[in-house]
Amino acid sequence: KAVPTQADAVEVHPTRVYVSHAGSSTYPYETPEKATTSLNAAIAETIDGSTVILDEGTHDLTATVELDKEVSVLGAGRDKTTVNAGKRRAFYLHHGKALLEGLGITGGLSQDSSKTVGAAVCISGAGGKVRSCAMFGNSSSLMGDPGDIVSISSADALVESCVITNNAGTSLGGDKSSMIYVGEGI
């Protein structure tokens, strides 16, 4: 898809981006053979309407994945495709048409120094959707704020058909802790 950037220039972005351990990392990653090996690199190439497809196995993040546009991130199934956050928040969704589906999400961390809620997933602002995902092995520990694995604070947020198990949430300083915080959304 072509996106105008200036009066005399056009940027070309694929609408389908692949992430695979067997990929050759050949830009623009539009086939399984040319796939990037990095989810973060794939997200950097997306535009509204893009779909990122992850193969089976574990994919390590180098930064939190922020979905602030209409992008779908699809795995091969929550028991087959795992995203390891590497001790940071895994996903931050704030677009009504952002979607995560068919992923296992682990290694997410919220800690007091970052004041980051939603160790695995945070949906705020304009919203987003999480379907058929598994969140496990994430942890949250915040001073004076709830420690949450999933934080939902948008009227246009939806989390459905997900398994949330074997996580740890702690609040330091007396606040309540939960695995799922729902301020708004479903």
N, C-alpha and C positions, 0 to 999 in steps of 0.2 A: 504494500500500500504506500502511495506517495503522499508525503506531508509537506506543504509549502513552508519554508523556513524564512525566506526573504523574497523580495520581488523577482529575483532572477535565479533562485536556487530551490531545489527540491530534495528532501531527504527521503530515502526509501527504507521502509521497515517491513519485515515479514509479519503476516498476521498469525502465523503458526510458527512457534519457536520450540525446538526440541532440546531436551537435556538428557544426556546419556553417558554412562561410564565408558561406552565403546565409541563415542563420537569422536570425530577428528577435529572438533573446534574450528570449523571452517565457516567464517562469517558469510551469510547472516543466519546460520543454524536452522535453515528451513526444512531439512530432512533429517531422519534418524541417523543417516551416515555422516552428515555434516554437523551434528548436534554439538552444542557446547557441553562441557563437563561441569559447568557451574550454574546453579539456579540464579545466583545474583547477576551473572553476566547475561543470562536470558532475560531477566526482568528489565535490565537496563536497555534492552532493544525493543521493548513493547510500546505500543500505542493503544489508544482506545480501540477495543474490538479484538485485541490479540488473545491468543490462547497459548499457554506454555504447557508442554507435555513432558512429564518426567517418566523415565523408565523405572523398572524395578530396582531395588537396592536402596542404600542409604546415601543421601545427598547432604553434604556439610555446607552450612551457610558461612559466609565471611562477614555478613552484616544482616541486620533485621530486614526482612522483605517488606517493603512498604507498597501497598496497592492503593494508589490514589487516582486510579483511572479504571476504565472498564476492561479488566484483565481477568481471565480465568486461568488458574493453576490446577492442572489435572494430573493425578498420579494413577498408577496401575491398580490401586486398591489400598485401603488403609493397612492391610497386612502385608503388602508387597512393596510399597514405596514409602520410605521414611525420610523425613527432613530432620536433621540434627542441628539445633540452633547454636550449639557451641557456647552455652552459658550467656545468652542474651535473649531478648524477646524474639520469638521466631517470626510472627506475622503481625503486621499492623494494617488493618483494612479501614479505609475511610472514603469509599466510593460505593454508591448504592448498587452498582453492577459488578463489583469485585467478587470473585468466587474462588474458594478453595474446595477441592473435592477429591476424595480417594487418596488421602495422605495419612501417614502416621507422623505425629509431631512430637519430638522428644528434645531433651537438652535445653529447653527454654528456662530462663532465669530472670526473675524480677528481684531486685535487691534494693535496700534502702538508699544506697548512693545514687541510684538512677531515678528513683520515684516512678518507675515504670510498672504499671499494672498490666496484667494479662501476659504471663510468662510465655504461654504457647500462642495465644491469639488475643488481640485487642481489636474490637470493632467500635469505632466512634465516628463522629462527624457525620458524613453522608451515608455511612453504613457499609454493608457487605454481607456475604453469605458464606457459611461453612457447612458442607454436606459430607456425610459418610466419611468422616475423619476419625482417627484415634489419637488422643493426647495422653501420653504416658511419660514418666521419667522427667517431668518438669518440676520446678520448685520456685517458691515465692516467699520472700521474707522482707516485710516493710515496717518501718518505724512509724506508728501513728496512722497508717493507712491499711486497708485490707490487703492481704496477700492473696492474689487471685491467679489461677491458671488461665482462665478464660474471662475476659472482661468485655461486657456488652453495654454500650451507652449511646446507642443510636436507635431512633424509632424505625429506621430501615435496616435493622440488623436481624439476621436469622442464623441460628445454629440448629441443625437437625440431623437426626440419625447418626450421632457421634457417640463414641465411647470415650469416657474420661475416667482414667483409672491409674492407680499407682503413681500419684503426684504428691507433692508436699507443699502445704501452704501454712505460713506462720505470720502472725502480726506481732510485732514487738511494741510494747507500750500500751496494751489494753484494747486495741481495736479488734473487731471480729475478723476472722479469716475465713475464706471460702474457696472452693474450687472454681465456682462459677459466680460471677457478679453480674447481675442484670439490673441496670438502671432504667433502660428502655430497650425495646426489641423483644424478640421471641427466641 
